[in-house]
Amino acid sequence: MEAFHSSLDGQSSLPPFDSSGHLPVGIHDCSLDALARATRFNSHRRKLWSQLISFLAWPILSRRFSHAYIGGGFASNHAEPRDIDVVLETSKPFGAESMAAVERFFAIGLDQVETVYGVHLHFWMQNGPSGLTDYRAFFQYLRPTPPSINASCGIARISLTAPSILGQLRSHLRGEWRAESNQTSLELTATRDQLGEEARRMQGVMGQLALMGQYTPKMVILTDTEGRVEWVNESFVETCGYTLRELRGTKPGTILQGAKSDPATVEILRHAVRSMRDCDCRIINYTKDGTPYPVHISMGPVFNDGKPEGFLAVEEVLSEARQGATAAGLPS
């Protein structure tokens, strides 16, 4: 199985906005942190940023998309953009695999994606049919304006396979934020109260994942390198009945596994943690009141600057139909 990261990474910063308030014309490679530094400067934009991070979790973890292009009002210094214009580029050229990657979103409904996440979504794939070949038209790349106004805008591009992408996603999902001064190398860390407010807002957004049904993972767990829980989202708490306080510092398996948990799968999960490898499996877990439930787990190590930082796991409770397929040995 491929690892959750590749050998490529985006640049760390974006150019300053031009006189029209947009990025200079062009495609500007950047990291998640760099985009946050440029765009997350008031309460309205912080809310949109939390929604964007929640939205990007599945495209990043699925490994079916290579880049996210972000433009429009969000990639500007406008105080209150209405939504976030996003184009996802598929990892594969036009064909069955790339269409399978985008079908998930069409099954949900692009209007529903915009309602839940504030993301106005489009797709781009190499060698695709008309409508899937020119993402610049989606962004109105060159806007007709009076000659006196320079309203041509640029686009931010984030690599969804960069070595640091899971580390940055992990940090933002936890609601942590570090702002770096443009004038000095001094790092500014948000106050504890600000972190708490950010975490509460993020949990509220993650709770909206339930609206996306089976198409979006409902539970997210972040652990340290030893597999001990650091953070879980609201959906995990609602499903399992354990609070973050009860789980923090424990290994999930010691609390969630029980009599019907397959020992061979338990060992696979343990080996993945010991060897810092990704893992994809199904297992029976238990809620706090002892109710068993089948769950699909996708787990991968998080790296920052090549150093292991922990794990990010996404869990989805299996429906009855998918349970049956699993029991019969069929793909689901």
Secondary structure as GFF3:
##gff-version 3
##sequence-region A 1 332
A	DSSP	beta_strand	27	30	.	.	.	ID=ss1
A	DSSP	alpha_helix	32	39	.	.	.	ID=ss2
A	DSSP	alpha_helix	43	62	.	.	.	ID=ss3
A	DSSP	beta_strand	65	71	.	.	.	ID=ss4
A	DSSP	three_ten_helix	72	75	.	.	.	ID=ss5
A	DSSP	beta_strand	84	90	.	.	.	ID=ss6
A	DSSP	alpha_helix	96	108	.	.	.	ID=ss7
A	DSSP	alpha_helix	110	117	.	.	.	ID=ss8
A	DSSP	beta_strand	119	124	.	.	.	ID=ss9
A	DSSP	alpha_helix	135	138	.	.	.	ID=ss10
A	DSSP	beta_strand	155	159	.	.	.	ID=ss11
A	DSSP	alpha_helix	165	173	.	.	.	ID=ss12
A	DSSP	beta_strand	178	180	.	.	.	ID=ss13
A	DSSP	beta_strand	187	189	.	.	.	ID=ss14
A	DSSP	alpha_helix	192	207	.	.	.	ID=ss15
A	DSSP	three_ten_helix	208	215	.	.	.	ID=ss16
A	DSSP	beta_strand	219	223	.	.	.	ID=ss17
A	DSSP	beta_strand	229	232	.	.	.	ID=ss18
A	DSSP	alpha_helix	234	240	.	.	.	ID=ss19
A	DSSP	alpha_helix	244	247	.	.	.	ID=ss20
A	DSSP	alpha_helix	252	256	.	.	.	ID=ss21
A	DSSP	alpha_helix	263	274	.	.	.	ID=ss22
A	DSSP	beta_strand	279	286	.	.	.	ID=ss23
A	DSSP	beta_strand	292	304	.	.	.	ID=ss24
A	DSSP	beta_strand	307	317	.	.	.	ID=ss25
A	DSSP	alpha_helix	320	327	.	.	.	ID=ss26
###
